[in-house]
Amino acid sequence: MEAPRPDPDSHLDSQTPPRPAAPQTWRIWLVTFSLCAWGILGMVAYGRDKLPIALLCLVMFISHGVTLWNLTRRR
């Protein structure tokens, strides 16, 4: 059985408000990179007349765009 982990905020006094949940910036960067990559791949595929691949890239681009919007909108 594991020992309980110490509370990282135990050194703070009771008057200090709790820290807000940090945004997962690594997810935002990963989705942004994927969005750019799908856009570039789609443009290259369209330029080479590979329409099925270009349409797949467009779908993935839109999907990652919606994901990025959901990750960055304020609630």
N, CA, C and O atoms as a Maestro MAE file, in Angstrom:
{
 s_m_m2io_version
 :::
 2.0.0
}

f_m_ct {
 s_m_title
 :::
 protein
 m_atom[300] {
  # First column is atom index #
  i_m_mmod_type
  r_m_x_coord
  r_m_y_coord
  r_m_z_coord
  i_m_residue_number
  s_m_chain_name
  s_m_pdb_residue_name
  s_m_pdb_atom_name
  i_m_atomic_number
  :::
  1 25 0.840 -1.172 0.000 1 A "MET " " N  " 7
  2 3 0.000 0.000 0.000 1 A "MET " " CA " 6
  3 2 0.890 1.242 0.000 1 A "MET " " C  " 6
  4 15 1.879 1.314 0.730 1 A "MET " " O  " 8
  5 25 0.524 2.210 -0.823 2 A "GLU " " N  " 7
  6 3 1.332 3.419 -0.944 2 A "GLU " " CA " 6
  7 2 1.099 4.364 0.228 2 A "GLU " " C  " 6
  8 15 0.015 4.419 0.810 2 A "GLU " " O  " 8
  9 25 2.148 5.101 0.549 3 A "ALA " " N  " 7
  10 3 2.028 6.117 1.579 3 A "ALA " " CA " 6
  11 2 1.275 7.307 0.997 3 A "ALA " " C  " 6
  12 15 1.428 7.604 -0.188 3 A "ALA " " O  " 8
  13 25 0.466 7.996 1.797 4 A "PRO " " N  " 7
  14 3 -0.267 9.155 1.261 4 A "PRO " " CA " 6
  15 2 0.697 10.256 0.841 4 A "PRO " " C  " 6
  16 15 1.718 10.497 1.485 4 A "PRO " " O  " 8
  17 25 0.347 10.910 -0.243 5 A "ARG " " N  " 7
  18 3 1.184 12.002 -0.737 5 A "ARG " " CA " 6
  19 2 0.933 13.248 0.094 5 A "ARG " " C  " 6
  20 15 -0.200 13.523 0.488 5 A "ARG " " O  " 8
  21 25 1.998 14.003 0.360 6 A "PRO " " N  " 7
  22 3 1.795 15.251 1.116 6 A "PRO " " CA " 6
  23 2 1.073 16.284 0.250 6 A "PRO " " C  " 6
  24 15 1.242 16.325 -0.969 6 A "PRO " " O  " 8
  25 25 0.282 17.098 0.896 7 A "ASP " " N  " 7
  26 3 -0.446 18.153 0.198 7 A "ASP " " CA " 6
  27 2 0.546 19.233 -0.232 7 A "ASP " " C  " 6
  28 15 1.257 19.768 0.618 7 A "ASP " " O  " 8
  29 25 0.622 19.576 -1.542 8 A "PRO " " N  " 7
  30 3 1.593 20.585 -1.979 8 A "PRO " " CA " 6
  31 2 1.291 21.984 -1.434 8 A "PRO " " C  " 6
  32 15 2.168 22.847 -1.409 8 A "PRO " " O  " 8
  33 25 0.058 22.201 -1.004 9 A "ASP " " N  " 7
  34 3 -0.312 23.511 -0.470 9 A "ASP " " CA " 6
  35 2 -0.336 23.528 1.058 9 A "ASP " " C  " 6
  36 15 -0.869 24.466 1.651 9 A "ASP " " O  " 8
  37 25 0.227 22.516 1.697 10 A "SER " " N  " 7
  38 3 0.147 22.444 3.156 10 A "SER " " CA " 6
  39 2 0.955 23.553 3.841 10 A "SER " " C  " 6
  40 15 0.679 23.891 4.992 10 A "SER " " O  " 8
  41 25 1.937 24.116 3.157 11 A "HIS " " N  " 7
  42 3 2.741 25.182 3.753 11 A "HIS " " CA " 6
  43 2 2.009 26.534 3.740 11 A "HIS " " C  " 6
  44 15 2.442 27.476 4.404 11 A "HIS " " O  " 8
  45 25 0.922 26.631 3.003 12 A "LEU " " N  " 7
  46 3 0.178 27.888 2.920 12 A "LEU " " CA " 6
  47 2 -0.758 28.021 4.115 12 A "LEU " " C  " 6
  48 15 -1.289 27.032 4.619 12 A "LEU " " O  " 8
  49 25 -0.947 29.245 4.552 13 A "ASP " " N  " 7
  50 3 -1.878 29.453 5.659 13 A "ASP " " CA " 6
  51 2 -3.319 29.400 5.148 13 A "ASP " " C  " 6
  52 15 -3.548 29.363 3.939 13 A "ASP " " O  " 8
  53 25 -4.258 29.397 6.039 14 A "SER " " N  " 7
  54 3 -5.656 29.233 5.668 14 A "SER " " CA " 6
  55 2 -6.235 30.476 4.978 14 A "SER " " C  " 6
  56 15 -7.327 30.398 4.415 14 A "SER " " O  " 8
  57 25 -5.542 31.607 5.005 15 A "GLN " " N  " 7
  58 3 -6.042 32.827 4.387 15 A "GLN " " CA " 6
  59 2 -5.728 32.907 2.895 15 A "GLN " " C  " 6
  60 15 -6.279 33.757 2.195 15 A "GLN " " O  " 8
  61 25 -4.860 32.044 2.407 16 A "THR " " N  " 7
  62 3 -4.473 32.078 1.003 16 A "THR " " CA " 6
  63 2 -5.516 31.347 0.167 16 A "THR " " C  " 6
  64 15 -5.849 30.202 0.470 16 A "THR " " O  " 8
  65 25 -6.041 31.988 -0.884 17 A "PRO " " N  " 7
  66 3 -7.040 31.301 -1.722 17 A "PRO " " CA " 6
  67 2 -6.378 30.160 -2.496 17 A "PRO " " C  " 6
  68 15 -5.181 30.215 -2.780 17 A "PRO " " O  " 8
  69 25 -7.139 29.148 -2.830 18 A "PRO " " N  " 7
  70 3 -6.557 28.037 -3.594 18 A "PRO " " CA " 6
  71 2 -6.163 28.482 -5.002 18 A "PRO " " C  " 6
  72 15 -6.758 29.391 -5.581 18 A "PRO " " O  " 8
  73 25 -5.157 27.823 -5.521 19 A "ARG " " N  " 7
  74 3 -4.690 28.142 -6.863 19 A "ARG " " CA " 6
  75 2 -5.699 27.664 -7.897 19 A "ARG " " C  " 6
  76 15 -6.264 26.581 -7.747 19 A "ARG " " O  " 8
  77 25 -5.938 28.457 -8.953 20 A "PRO " " N  " 7
  78 3 -6.849 27.978 -10.009 20 A "PRO " " CA " 6
  79 2 -6.178 26.855 -10.789 20 A "PRO " " C  " 6
  80 15 -4.952 26.757 -10.842 20 A "PRO " " O  " 8
  81 25 -6.990 26.029 -11.377 21 A "ALA " " N  " 7
  82 3 -6.454 24.936 -12.179 21 A "ALA " " CA " 6
  83 2 -5.702 25.510 -13.377 21 A "ALA " " C  " 6
  84 15 -6.245 26.325 -14.123 21 A "ALA " " O  " 8
  85 25 -4.458 25.085 -13.557 22 A "ALA " " N  " 7
  86 3 -3.636 25.584 -14.654 22 A "ALA " " CA " 6
  87 2 -4.120 24.982 -15.967 22 A "ALA " " C  " 6
  88 15 -4.424 23.791 -16.034 22 A "ALA " " O  " 8
  89 25 -4.190 25.801 -17.005 23 A "PRO " " N  " 7
  90 3 -4.586 25.233 -18.295 23 A "PRO " " CA " 6
  91 2 -3.514 24.264 -18.772 23 A "PRO " " C  " 6
  92 15 -2.331 24.445 -18.487 23 A "PRO " " O  " 8
  93 25 -3.922 23.269 -19.476 24 A "GLN " " N  " 7
  94 3 -2.976 22.281 -19.979 24 A "GLN " " CA " 6
  95 2 -2.357 22.818 -21.255 24 A "GLN " " C  " 6
  96 15 -2.785 22.492 -22.362 24 A "GLN " " O  " 8
  97 25 -1.343 23.645 -21.076 25 A "THR " " N  " 7
  98 3 -0.746 24.328 -22.219 25 A "THR " " CA " 6
  99 2 -0.112 23.355 -23.192 25 A "THR " " C  " 6
  100 15 -0.056 23.633 -24.390 25 A "THR " " O  " 8
  101 25 0.368 22.223 -22.706 26 A "TRP " " N  " 7
  102 3 0.972 21.263 -23.627 26 A "TRP " " CA " 6
  103 2 -0.075 20.743 -24.606 26 A "TRP " " C  " 6
  104 15 0.254 20.484 -25.764 26 A "TRP " " O  " 8
  105 25 -1.323 20.583 -24.177 27 A "ARG " " N  " 7
  106 3 -2.376 20.125 -25.088 27 A "ARG " " CA " 6
  107 2 -2.686 21.193 -26.132 27 A "ARG " " C  " 6
  108 15 -2.926 20.884 -27.299 27 A "ARG " " O  " 8
  109 25 -2.679 22.448 -25.700 28 A "ILE " " N  " 7
  110 3 -2.949 23.546 -26.631 28 A "ILE " " CA " 6
  111 2 -1.862 23.612 -27.693 28 A "ILE " " C  " 6
  112 15 -2.158 23.771 -28.877 28 A "ILE " " O  " 8
  113 25 -0.602 23.491 -27.273 29 A "TRP " " N  " 7
  114 3 0.502 23.519 -28.235 29 A "TRP " " CA " 6
  115 2 0.443 22.324 -29.176 29 A "TRP " " C  " 6
  116 15 0.694 22.472 -30.372 29 A "TRP " " O  " 8
  117 25 0.116 21.144 -28.659 30 A "LEU " " N  " 7
  118 3 0.044 19.947 -29.487 30 A "LEU " " CA " 6
  119 2 -1.068 20.063 -30.541 30 A "LEU " " C  " 6
  120 15 -0.866 19.714 -31.704 30 A "LEU " " O  " 8
  121 25 -2.225 20.550 -30.129 31 A "VAL " " N  " 7
  122 3 -3.336 20.699 -31.066 31 A "VAL " " CA " 6
  123 2 -3.028 21.800 -32.080 31 A "VAL " " C  " 6
  124 15 -3.388 21.676 -33.250 31 A "VAL " " O  " 8
  125 25 -2.370 22.868 -31.650 32 A "THR " " N  " 7
  126 3 -1.984 23.944 -32.578 32 A "THR " " CA " 6
  127 2 -1.016 23.433 -33.630 32 A "THR " " C  " 6
  128 15 -1.153 23.739 -34.815 32 A "THR " " O  " 8
  129 25 -0.033 22.651 -33.191 33 A "PHE " " N  " 7
  130 3 0.922 22.073 -34.136 33 A "PHE " " CA " 6
  131 2 0.210 21.141 -35.113 33 A "PHE " " C  " 6
  132 15 0.479 21.175 -36.314 33 A "PHE " " O  " 8
  133 25 -0.693 20.316 -34.605 34 A "SER " " N  " 7
  134 3 -1.442 19.395 -35.466 34 A "SER " " CA " 6
  135 2 -2.302 20.164 -36.467 34 A "SER " " C  " 6
  136 15 -2.401 19.785 -37.634 34 A "SER " " O  " 8
  137 25 -2.916 21.235 -36.002 35 A "LEU " " N  " 7
  138 3 -3.740 22.072 -36.881 35 A "LEU " " CA " 6
  139 2 -2.900 22.621 -38.034 35 A "LEU " " C  " 6
  140 15 -3.313 22.564 -39.192 35 A "LEU " " O  " 8
  141 25 -1.737 23.147 -37.713 36 A "CYS " " N  " 7
  142 3 -0.851 23.685 -38.761 36 A "CYS " " CA " 6
  143 2 -0.387 22.581 -39.711 36 A "CYS " " C  " 6
  144 15 -0.348 22.773 -40.926 36 A "CYS " " O  " 8
  145 25 -0.039 21.436 -39.150 37 A "ALA " " N  " 7
  146 3 0.451 20.329 -39.978 37 A "ALA " " CA " 6
  147 2 -0.630 19.838 -40.941 37 A "ALA " " C  " 6
  148 15 -0.342 19.589 -42.111 37 A "ALA " " O  " 8
  149 25 -1.874 19.695 -40.465 38 A "TRP " " N  " 7
  150 3 -2.951 19.240 -41.351 38 A "TRP " " CA " 6
  151 2 -3.228 20.270 -42.436 38 A "TRP " " C  " 6
  152 15 -3.514 19.909 -43.578 38 A "TRP " " O  " 8
  153 25 -3.145 21.548 -42.086 39 A "GLY " " N  " 7
  154 3 -3.354 22.589 -43.090 39 A "GLY " " CA " 6
  155 2 -2.289 22.557 -44.172 39 A "GLY " " C  " 6
  156 15 -2.599 22.657 -45.360 39 A "GLY " " O  " 8
  157 25 -1.039 22.418 -43.764 40 A "ILE " " N  " 7
  158 3 0.063 22.372 -44.739 40 A "ILE " " CA " 6
  159 2 -0.034 21.117 -45.601 40 A "ILE " " C  " 6
  160 15 0.114 21.183 -46.821 40 A "ILE " " O  " 8
  161 25 -0.283 19.971 -44.961 41 A "LEU " " N  " 7
  162 3 -0.415 18.726 -45.722 41 A "LEU " " CA " 6
  163 2 -1.587 18.798 -46.709 41 A "LEU " " C  " 6
  164 15 -1.503 18.287 -47.825 41 A "LEU " " O  " 8
  165 25 -2.668 19.434 -46.284 42 A "GLY " " N  " 7
  166 3 -3.820 19.576 -47.170 42 A "GLY " " CA " 6
  167 2 -3.508 20.431 -48.375 42 A "GLY " " C  " 6
  168 15 -3.919 20.110 -49.490 42 A "GLY " " O  " 8
  169 25 -2.783 21.517 -48.164 43 A "MET " " N  " 7
  170 3 -2.418 22.384 -49.286 43 A "MET " " CA " 6
  171 2 -1.475 21.677 -50.253 43 A "MET " " C  " 6
  172 15 -1.596 21.817 -51.470 43 A "MET " " O  " 8
  173 25 -0.539 20.919 -49.700 44 A "VAL " " N  " 7
  174 3 0.391 20.174 -50.554 44 A "VAL " " CA " 6
  175 2 -0.364 19.111 -51.350 44 A "VAL " " C  " 6
  176 15 -0.141 18.954 -52.550 44 A "VAL " " O  " 8
  177 25 -1.254 18.384 -50.679 45 A "ALA " " N  " 7
  178 3 -2.025 17.342 -51.370 45 A "ALA " " CA " 6
  179 2 -2.917 17.940 -52.452 45 A "ALA " " C  " 6
  180 15 -3.031 17.378 -53.541 45 A "ALA " " O  " 8
  181 25 -3.542 19.062 -52.163 46 A "TYR " " N  " 7
  182 3 -4.396 19.717 -53.157 46 A "TYR " " CA " 6
  183 2 -3.561 20.205 -54.349 46 A "TYR " " C  " 6
  184 15 -3.995 20.129 -55.499 46 A "TYR " " O  " 8
  185 25 -2.368 20.702 -54.054 47 A "GLY " " N  " 7
  186 3 -1.483 21.166 -55.124 47 A "GLY " " CA " 6
  187 2 -1.012 20.042 -56.024 47 A "GLY " " C  " 6
  188 15 -0.693 20.271 -57.190 47 A "GLY " " O  " 8
  189 25 -0.966 18.826 -55.491 48 A "ARG " " N  " 7
  190 3 -0.548 17.666 -56.283 48 A "ARG " " CA " 6
  191 2 -1.743 16.893 -56.838 48 A "ARG " " C  " 6
  192 15 -1.589 15.763 -57.303 48 A "ARG " " O  " 8
  193 25 -2.921 17.489 -56.792 49 A "ASP " " N  " 7
  194 3 -4.153 16.887 -57.326 49 A "ASP " " CA " 6
  195 2 -4.504 15.556 -56.664 49 A "ASP " " C  " 6
  196 15 -4.992 14.640 -57.325 49 A "ASP " " O  " 8
  197 25 -4.256 15.452 -55.364 50 A "LYS " " N  " 7
  198 3 -4.659 14.267 -54.600 50 A "LYS " " CA " 6
  199 2 -5.845 14.675 -53.732 50 A "LYS " " C  " 6
  200 15 -5.720 14.891 -52.527 50 A "LYS " " O  " 8
  201 25 -6.991 14.771 -54.384 51 A "LEU " " N  " 7
  202 3 -8.185 15.304 -53.746 51 A "LEU " " CA " 6
  203 2 -8.655 14.487 -52.532 51 A "LEU " " C  " 6
  204 15 -9.043 15.094 -51.534 51 A "LEU " " O  " 8
  205 25 -8.643 13.144 -52.561 52 A "PRO " " N  " 7
  206 3 -9.090 12.406 -51.370 52 A "PRO " " CA " 6
  207 2 -8.237 12.705 -50.128 52 A "PRO " " C  " 6
  208 15 -8.762 12.840 -49.023 52 A "PRO " " O  " 8
  209 25 -6.948 12.805 -50.324 53 A "ILE " " N  " 7
  210 3 -6.059 13.119 -49.201 53 A "ILE " " CA " 6
  211 2 -6.288 14.555 -48.738 53 A "ILE " " C  " 6
  212 15 -6.282 14.836 -47.540 53 A "ILE " " O  " 8
  213 25 -6.487 15.453 -49.687 54 A "ALA " " N  " 7
  214 3 -6.743 16.853 -49.339 54 A "ALA " " CA " 6
  215 2 -8.041 16.985 -48.543 54 A "ALA " " C  " 6
  216 15 -8.108 17.777 -47.603 54 A "ALA " " O  " 8
  217 25 -9.078 16.214 -48.910 55 A "LEU " " N  " 7
  218 3 -10.334 16.259 -48.160 55 A "LEU " " CA " 6
  219 2 -10.170 15.679 -46.760 55 A "LEU " " C  " 6
  220 15 -10.737 16.200 -45.799 55 A "LEU " " O  " 8
  221 25 -9.397 14.603 -46.644 56 A "LEU " " N  " 7
  222 3 -9.106 14.045 -45.314 56 A "LEU " " CA " 6
  223 2 -8.379 15.073 -44.450 56 A "LEU " " C  " 6
  224 15 -8.694 15.233 -43.270 56 A "LEU " " O  " 8
  225 25 -7.413 15.764 -45.033 57 A "CYS " " N  " 7
  226 3 -6.687 16.802 -44.302 57 A "CYS " " CA " 6
  227 2 -7.616 17.936 -43.890 57 A "CYS " " C  " 6
  228 15 -7.476 18.489 -42.799 57 A "CYS " " O  " 8
  229 25 -8.557 18.284 -44.751 58 A "LEU " " N  " 7
  230 3 -9.522 19.332 -44.423 58 A "LEU " " CA " 6
  231 2 -10.393 18.920 -43.237 58 A "LEU " " C  " 6
  232 15 -10.645 19.722 -42.338 58 A "LEU " " O  " 8
  233 25 -10.846 17.679 -43.239 59 A "VAL " " N  " 7
  234 3 -11.660 17.186 -42.119 59 A "VAL " " CA " 6
  235 2 -10.864 17.211 -40.822 59 A "VAL " " C  " 6
  236 15 -11.376 17.632 -39.785 59 A "VAL " " O  " 8
  237 25 -9.617 16.765 -40.875 60 A "MET " " N  " 7
  238 3 -8.778 16.764 -39.667 60 A "MET " " CA " 6
  239 2 -8.457 18.195 -39.217 60 A "MET " " C  " 6
  240 15 -8.390 18.474 -38.020 60 A "MET " " O  " 8
  241 25 -8.259 19.098 -40.186 61 A "PHE " " N  " 7
  242 3 -8.003 20.500 -39.872 61 A "PHE " " CA " 6
  243 2 -9.192 21.103 -39.122 61 A "PHE " " C  " 6
  244 15 -9.017 21.785 -38.113 61 A "PHE " " O  " 8
  245 25 -10.391 20.847 -39.620 62 A "ILE " " N  " 7
  246 3 -11.596 21.371 -38.964 62 A "ILE " " CA " 6
  247 2 -11.765 20.743 -37.581 62 A "ILE " " C  " 6
  248 15 -12.114 21.429 -36.620 62 A "ILE " " O  " 8
  249 25 -11.520 19.451 -37.487 63 A "SER " " N  " 7
  250 3 -11.643 18.763 -36.200 63 A "SER " " CA " 6
  251 2 -10.685 19.340 -35.161 63 A "SER " " C  " 6
  252 15 -11.075 19.584 -34.020 63 A "SER " " O  " 8
  253 25 -9.438 19.557 -35.555 64 A "HIS " " N  " 7
  254 3 -8.463 20.122 -34.622 64 A "HIS " " CA " 6
  255 2 -8.769 21.587 -34.319 64 A "HIS " " C  " 6
  256 15 -8.496 22.062 -33.217 64 A "HIS " " O  " 8
  257 25 -9.333 22.299 -35.287 65 A "GLY " " N  " 7
  258 3 -9.738 23.685 -35.035 65 A "GLY " " CA " 6
  259 2 -10.823 23.769 -33.978 65 A "GLY " " C  " 6
  260 15 -10.776 24.633 -33.102 65 A "GLY " " O  " 8
  261 25 -11.805 22.870 -34.056 66 A "VAL " " N  " 7
  262 3 -12.865 22.839 -33.049 66 A "VAL " " CA " 6
  263 2 -12.299 22.450 -31.687 66 A "VAL " " C  " 6
  264 15 -12.685 23.018 -30.665 66 A "VAL " " O  " 8
  265 25 -11.388 21.487 -31.674 67 A "THR " " N  " 7
  266 3 -10.752 21.087 -30.415 67 A "THR " " CA " 6
  267 2 -9.976 22.241 -29.803 67 A "THR " " C  " 6
  268 15 -10.057 22.470 -28.596 67 A "THR " " O  " 8
  269 25 -9.230 22.965 -30.616 68 A "LEU " " N  " 7
  270 3 -8.472 24.109 -30.117 68 A "LEU " " CA " 6
  271 2 -9.408 25.185 -29.580 68 A "LEU " " C  " 6
  272 15 -9.131 25.792 -28.546 68 A "LEU " " O  " 8
  273 25 -10.501 25.419 -30.273 69 A "TRP " " N  " 7
  274 3 -11.480 26.403 -29.799 69 A "TRP " " CA " 6
  275 2 -12.039 25.978 -28.438 69 A "TRP " " C  " 6
  276 15 -12.179 26.807 -27.539 69 A "TRP " " O  " 8
  277 25 -12.356 24.693 -28.284 70 A "ASN " " N  " 7
  278 3 -12.877 24.215 -27.006 70 A "ASN " " CA " 6
  279 2 -11.850 24.303 -25.887 70 A "ASN " " C  " 6
  280 15 -12.209 24.556 -24.737 70 A "ASN " " O  " 8
  281 25 -10.589 24.098 -26.207 71 A "LEU " " N  " 7
  282 3 -9.536 24.162 -25.190 71 A "LEU " " CA " 6
  283 2 -9.256 25.596 -24.737 71 A "LEU " " C  " 6
  284 15 -8.839 25.822 -23.601 71 A "LEU " " O  " 8
  285 25 -9.488 26.562 -25.630 72 A "THR " " N  " 7
  286 3 -9.083 27.934 -25.309 72 A "THR " " CA " 6
  287 2 -10.235 28.868 -24.970 72 A "THR " " C  " 6
  288 15 -9.995 29.998 -24.543 72 A "THR " " O  " 8
  289 25 -11.475 28.433 -25.147 73 A "ARG " " N  " 7
  290 3 -12.569 29.357 -24.808 73 A "ARG " " CA " 6
  291 2 -12.713 29.484 -23.303 73 A "ARG " " C  " 6
  292 15 -12.431 28.549 -22.553 73 A "ARG " " O  " 8
  293 25 -13.151 30.638 -22.882 74 A "ARG " " N  " 7
  294 3 -13.338 30.906 -21.451 74 A "ARG " " CA " 6
  295 2 -14.727 30.446 -21.043 74 A "ARG " " C  " 6
  296 15 -15.706 30.649 -21.761 74 A "ARG " " O  " 8
  297 25 -14.791 29.832 -19.895 75 A "ARG " " N  " 7
  298 3 -16.090 29.332 -19.383 75 A "ARG " " CA " 6
  299 2 -16.504 30.112 -18.186 75 A "ARG " " C  " 6
  300 15 -17.561 29.847 -17.612 75 A "ARG " " O  " 8
  :::
 }
 m_bond[299] {
  # First column is bond index #
  i_m_from
  i_m_to
  i_m_order
  :::
  1 1 2 1
  2 2 3 1
  3 3 4 2
  4 3 5 1
  5 5 6 1
  6 6 7 1
  7 7 8 2
  8 7 9 1
  9 9 10 1
  10 10 11 1
  11 11 12 2
  12 11 13 1
  13 13 14 1
  14 14 15 1
  15 15 16 2
  16 15 17 1
  17 17 18 1
  18 18 19 1
  19 19 20 2
  20 19 21 1
  21 21 22 1
  22 22 23 1
  23 23 24 2
  24 23 25 1
  25 25 26 1
  26 26 27 1
  27 27 28 2
  28 27 29 1
  29 29 30 1
  30 30 31 1
  31 31 32 2
  32 31 33 1
  33 33 34 1
  34 34 35 1
  35 35 36 2
  36 35 37 1
  37 37 38 1
  38 38 39 1
  39 39 40 2
  40 39 41 1
  41 41 42 1
  42 42 43 1
  43 43 44 2
  44 43 45 1
  45 45 46 1
  46 46 47 1
  47 47 48 2
  48 47 49 1
  49 49 50 1
  50 50 51 1
  51 51 52 2
  52 51 53 1
  53 53 54 1
  54 54 55 1
  55 55 56 2
  56 55 57 1
  57 57 58 1
  58 58 59 1
  59 59 60 2
  60 59 61 1
  61 61 62 1
  62 62 63 1
  63 63 64 2
  64 63 65 1
  65 65 66 1
  66 66 67 1
  67 67 68 2
  68 67 69 1
  69 69 70 1
  70 70 71 1
  71 71 72 2
  72 71 73 1
  73 73 74 1
  74 74 75 1
  75 75 76 2
  76 75 77 1
  77 77 78 1
  78 78 79 1
  79 79 80 2
  80 79 81 1
  81 81 82 1
  82 82 83 1
  83 83 84 2
  84 83 85 1
  85 85 86 1
  86 86 87 1
  87 87 88 2
  88 87 89 1
  89 89 90 1
  90 90 91 1
  91 91 92 2
  92 91 93 1
  93 93 94 1
  94 94 95 1
  95 95 96 2
  96 95 97 1
  97 97 98 1
  98 98 99 1
  99 99 100 2
  100 99 101 1
  101 101 102 1
  102 102 103 1
  103 103 104 2
  104 103 105 1
  105 105 106 1
  106 106 107 1
  107 107 108 2
  108 107 109 1
  109 109 110 1
  110 110 111 1
  111 111 112 2
  112 111 113 1
  113 113 114 1
  114 114 115 1
  115 115 116 2
  116 115 117 1
  117 117 118 1
  118 118 119 1
  119 119 120 2
  120 119 121 1
  121 121 122 1
  122 122 123 1
  123 123 124 2
  124 123 125 1
  125 125 126 1
  126 126 127 1
  127 127 128 2
  128 127 129 1
  129 129 130 1
  130 130 131 1
  131 131 132 2
  132 131 133 1
  133 133 134 1
  134 134 135 1
  135 135 136 2
  136 135 137 1
  137 137 138 1
  138 138 139 1
  139 139 140 2
  140 139 141 1
  141 141 142 1
  142 142 143 1
  143 143 144 2
  144 143 145 1
  145 145 146 1
  146 146 147 1
  147 147 148 2
  148 147 149 1
  149 149 150 1
  150 150 151 1
  151 151 152 2
  152 151 153 1
  153 153 154 1
  154 154 155 1
  155 155 156 2
  156 155 157 1
  157 157 158 1
  158 158 159 1
  159 159 160 2
  160 159 161 1
  161 161 162 1
  162 162 163 1
  163 163 164 2
  164 163 165 1
  165 165 166 1
  166 166 167 1
  167 167 168 2
  168 167 169 1
  169 169 170 1
  170 170 171 1
  171 171 172 2
  172 171 173 1
  173 173 174 1
  174 174 175 1
  175 175 176 2
  176 175 177 1
  177 177 178 1
  178 178 179 1
  179 179 180 2
  180 179 181 1
  181 181 182 1
  182 182 183 1
  183 183 184 2
  184 183 185 1
  185 185 186 1
  186 186 187 1
  187 187 188 2
  188 187 189 1
  189 189 190 1
  190 190 191 1
  191 191 192 2
  192 191 193 1
  193 193 194 1
  194 194 195 1
  195 195 196 2
  196 195 197 1
  197 197 198 1
  198 198 199 1
  199 199 200 2
  200 199 201 1
  201 201 202 1
  202 202 203 1
  203 203 204 2
  204 203 205 1
  205 205 206 1
  206 206 207 1
  207 207 208 2
  208 207 209 1
  209 209 210 1
  210 210 211 1
  211 211 212 2
  212 211 213 1
  213 213 214 1
  214 214 215 1
  215 215 216 2
  216 215 217 1
  217 217 218 1
  218 218 219 1
  219 219 220 2
  220 219 221 1
  221 221 222 1
  222 222 223 1
  223 223 224 2
  224 223 225 1
  225 225 226 1
  226 226 227 1
  227 227 228 2
  228 227 229 1
  229 229 230 1
  230 230 231 1
  231 231 232 2
  232 231 233 1
  233 233 234 1
  234 234 235 1
  235 235 236 2
  236 235 237 1
  237 237 238 1
  238 238 239 1
  239 239 240 2
  240 239 241 1
  241 241 242 1
  242 242 243 1
  243 243 244 2
  244 243 245 1
  245 245 246 1
  246 246 247 1
  247 247 248 2
  248 247 249 1
  249 249 250 1
  250 250 251 1
  251 251 252 2
  252 251 253 1
  253 253 254 1
  254 254 255 1
  255 255 256 2
  256 255 257 1
  257 257 258 1
  258 258 259 1
  259 259 260 2
  260 259 261 1
  261 261 262 1
  262 262 263 1
  263 263 264 2
  264 263 265 1
  265 265 266 1
  266 266 267 1
  267 267 268 2
  268 267 269 1
  269 269 270 1
  270 270 271 1
  271 271 272 2
  272 271 273 1
  273 273 274 1
  274 274 275 1
  275 275 276 2
  276 275 277 1
  277 277 278 1
  278 278 279 1
  279 279 280 2
  280 279 281 1
  281 281 282 1
  282 282 283 1
  283 283 284 2
  284 283 285 1
  285 285 286 1
  286 286 287 1
  287 287 288 2
  288 287 289 1
  289 289 290 1
  290 290 291 1
  291 291 292 2
  292 291 293 1
  293 293 294 1
  294 294 295 1
  295 295 296 2
  296 295 297 1
  297 297 298 1
  298 298 299 1
  299 299 300 2
  :::
 }
}
